[in-house]
Amino acid sequence: MGLAAPASTLWVGIGLYLAAVLAIGLWRAHQARQAEGFFVADRRAGTGLVSASLLATILGASATLGLSSKAWSDGLPAAWWLLSGVLGLLLLAFVFAARVRALGVYTLPEILEVQYGPAARVVASVLIVLSWLGITAGQIVGIQTVLTLGRPEAPLFGVLLATGVVVLYTVVGGQYGLLRTDLWQFWLMLAGFGAALAVCWRQAGGWGGLQASLPPELLRFPANEAMPPGKVMAWLWTVGLPYAMGPDMVSRLLCARDGQTARRAALLTALCLVPLAFVLALLGLAARAA
């Protein structure tokens, strides 16, 4: 009986969330009937909308559950999971963003086709599909993790329903639907991070409580024994570089109204990720201390 109320509340919340996301995505469906609207939202998006969409895309399961879990075990340097992305986004902002937007294409493989020919487009398309099978699977695992909060095993129906909603509003609403749902989800996540940190921080006793409860090694930054400098450098390459020219980053920038908007959106996203990286790391540490 003790778990019944929390579980039912969780499922009601998830149901309302999925309904809201689906409604927002479908609301824009009429604007995605032509290719320009479906793939790049008619290239009308402003700096704030593009940046919010980038942030919502970046802050998936690996950047929230994954980073906080890594901070729990390895300490504050886990923030480099997102800080590496900051460096990639700065490279994107100052080198690639305006140039990518100026090409007027729909996808990353098309950019490679312009530069290197049709064969490059085919190879890139295949590689993106293969790599994003794993990335998408990670997001579905994140969905399952949330669903298991209220019961010992996540029902298959719940996982399929959540995945189906995402696929539906994407297919029907295109980038118009994605941009608007991303905007809404970003603000929801921001509120959730703030509330969770406030609760965990209070229960842990603030920074003094962390220092008293945790091994000092976990609070060392920028590196420690669990995250030595060599591992941090490896993350800068393996995690950071995809932010500079990943298909998810490029697809949002192609929706920007012009090159300067694309550049400002990438820069704003990088600036926002810095505090968010530490917030998520501190969440993991505060949860461990509490």
N, C-alpha and C positions, 0 to 999 in steps of 0.2 A: 504493500500500500504506500510505502514511503516514496517509491519511485514513480508511482502512477501519475501524480499531479505534475511533477517536473517533466515527465515524458510526454504527457498530453499537451502541456504548455509548449514544449519544444516543437511538437508536430503541428500545432496550430500556427505557431510563428513561422515555421518553414512553409506551411501551406499558403499563408498570407504573403510571404515574401515571393514565392514562385508565381502566385497570381498577379502580384504587382509588377514583377519583371516581365511576365508574359504580356500583360496589358500595355505596358509602356512600349515594348517591342512591336506589338501588333498595331499600336496607334500610329506608327510611322510607316506601316506597310504600303500605303498608297503612294508614298514618295519614292519607293524603291522598285517601281515597275520598269524603269529604263536602266540600261547598264550603268550609266553615269551615276544614277541615284543609288543603285544597289551596291556597287563596288566602292564608291568614294563619296557618297552622300552629296553628290553634285558639287563637290569641292567648295563648300560654303562654311565649313566649321571654323570657329574662331580659336584663339589661343587657349582660353580656359576650357572649352569643350574638348579639344584635342588632348590637352594635358590631363584632364580628368579621365579620359578614356585610356590614355597610356598608363596612368597610375592604377586604374582598376584592373588593367590587363597584367601589369607587373605584380600586383599584390594578390597573386593567386595562392594556391595551397602551399607551394614550396617557399614562398616569401612570407607567409604568415605562420602556419603550423610548423613548416620546416625550419624557418629561422628561429622561432621561439624555442623549439625543441633542441636545436643545435646550441642555443645559448644556455639552456638548462644543463646540458652535458659539458659544453666546451667553454662557456663564458662569454664575456662581452665582445671578443673579436668575431663572434658569429655575425655581428652587424656587417661585416665585409661582404656577406652574401648580397646585400643590397647596395652597399657602398661601392662594390665593384661595378655594379650597374650604373652608378652615378658617373663614373669615369667614362664608361661606354656612351652614355647619353651626352656627355659634354663633347665627345668626339663627334657624335651624330649632329649635335647642334651647330658646332662651329665648322664642320667640314662637309657633311653630307646632306643635311636636311633641306636646304634651299635648292641644291642641285637635284636631289631626288624629286622634289615637288615640281621643279621646272620641266621635267620630262613629260609630265601629263599622262603617265601610264596608270594602270590599275593595280598591278601586283609587282612583287620583287622579281619573279622570273622574267617579267617583261623588261625590267631594267637591265638584267643580264643579257637579254636578247639584243637590246639596243647596243650594248657595249661589245658583246662577243659573238653574237649570232644565234640562230635558232637552236643549235645543239645545246648551248649553255642554258637556254630556257627549259628544255626538256630535262636535262640533268638536275637543274635546280628544283624543278617541280617534284621530281621523284625523291630527291633528298629531303625536301620540306615535308612531304607526306610521311616518309619513314620516320623522320625525327619527331614530328608532331604526334605520331601515334603514342610515343612514350610520354610526351608532355601532356597530352590529353588524358592519358591514363592516370597521370599524377593528379590532375584536377578531379577526376572521378574518385580516386582514393581519398582526396580531401573531402568530397561530398559524403563518402561513406564514414569518414572519421566524425564528421558533425552529426550524422544520423545515429551513430553508436553512443552518443552522449546520453540519450534517453533510454536505451535498452541494450542488452548485451550483444545483439547482432543486428546489423542494419538490414531491414527487409529489402529484398531484391527489387520489389515494386518501387520503394522510395528512391533508390539509386536510379532506376530506369526513368522514373517520373521526372526527377530533377534534370537528368541528362537530356531527356526528351524536350523539356521546356526550353533549355538553352539552344538546342538544335532548331526548334520550331521558330523562335523569335529571330534567330540568325538567318534562317532560310527565307522567312517571309518578310522580315523587316530590313534585311541587308545592313549596310553600314549606318543607315539612318537609325534603325532599331538598336544596333550595337552602341552607337555613340550615346544615345539617350539612356539606355539601361546602364551603361558604364558610368555615366554621370551620377545617376541615382545610387548605384552600388558603391561608388567611391565615397560619397558623403555618408552612406550607411556604415561602411567599414571604418571611416574616420571616427564616427561617433562611437562605434563599438570598441575600437582601440583605446579611445580616451576613457570610456567607462571601465573597461577591463583593467587598464593600467591604474586607474584611481583606486579600484577595489584591491587589487593585488599589492599595490604600493603601500596602502594603509595597513593591510594585514601583515606585510613584511616589516613594517616599521620604518619605511623610508630608506634613504641611503645608509643611514646608521645601522638600520636593521640588516641590510644586505651585508655590510661589513662585519657585523657581529655573527651572522648566521652562515655565511658562505666562506669557503676557502679563498684567501686573498688572490690566488692565481686566477680565479674566475673573473675577477674584477679588473685584471690587467688589460690594458689596451695600448697599442694596436695589435699586440701579439702576446701569446703565452705558451705554455708547454703543449697544450692541446691544439692550439692554432699557431704554430711557429711561423716565422717570416716566410719561409719557403712555401708553406701552404697558402698563406695570404697572397703571395705573388702568383701562385698557380690559379687561384680564384680570379685574380685580376684579368688573366688571359681567358680562362675557360668560361667564367661566368660573365665577365664584363664585356668582352668583345661582341657577343650576340646582341647586346643592347645597341651597339653602333650600327647594325645593319640587319637586324632580325626581321622576318616577315611580319610579325605582330607590330613591331615599331613602325615599319615602313607603311603598312596599310593604314595606320592612323594619320601619319604625316601627309599621305596622299589626299586625305580629306580636307586638309587645310586650305584656306582661301588663297594663299600665296606663299612664296618661299619664306618671307620674313615671319609669317604666322607659324609656319612649320618650325623654323629655328627657335622662335620664342617659346613654343610649346615644349620642345625637347629640353630647352634650358630650364624652364619652370618645373618640369617634371624632375629633372636632376636635383634642383634645389629642394623640392618637397621630399625627395627620397632620403635626404641626409637625416632629418629628425626622425622620420618614420623608421629608418634602420635601427636607430637606438631605442625607439619606443618598443619595437618588437623584441629586441634583444633584452631590454629591461623587463618586459613581460615574462619572458622565460625565467630570468633570474629571480624576479619577485615571486613567481609561482613556486619556484624551488625553495626559496627562503621561507615562504608562508607555510 
